[in-house]
Amino acid sequence: MLKKKICLLGSFGVGKTSLVSRFVDSMFADKYHTTVGVKIDKKVLEVEGQELTLMLWDMAGEEEGAPVKINQVRDASGYILVADGTRSRTLDVARSIKQRVEGEIGCRPFVLLINKVDLREAWEISEAAQAELANSGWTVIETSAKSGQHVEEAFATLASRMLRTQARADDDDDD
């Protein structure tokens, strides 16, 4: 069975822990709990006919002056950037994290989740901003940890990308 490490990265309060809880345990808690350091969960799923164990590293939220520790992402097979649709600044943080990850450890498969779609009426992140990212090659998925909307799809999308990336690397090694 394959094991893959995935890191969840983003600002404080965007819903990283809630997304993991929804994905792993099909639960949502209304109480906010700040992640200190890293919380690790795992889930086994079948992707493209293969059984895959995802090791989910829920990283503490980033804020100015306390950036994500990129070396914890170094051995990840992929990562999920999370932004809060009701706070546009969190999208800027996600862009910054991606830039730092790529600058320090190179390209890795990733997806951007814009969370809290259940609060759409309060959103600050425009469809135009999402389209701009999609046009530049980002996979953008609107999610709700509260309702579960698109959460399974988001993790499955990243898992598929990681498997395809590994397959390409294995093919390159054979040449």
Disulfide bonds with the S-S distance in Angstrom:
none
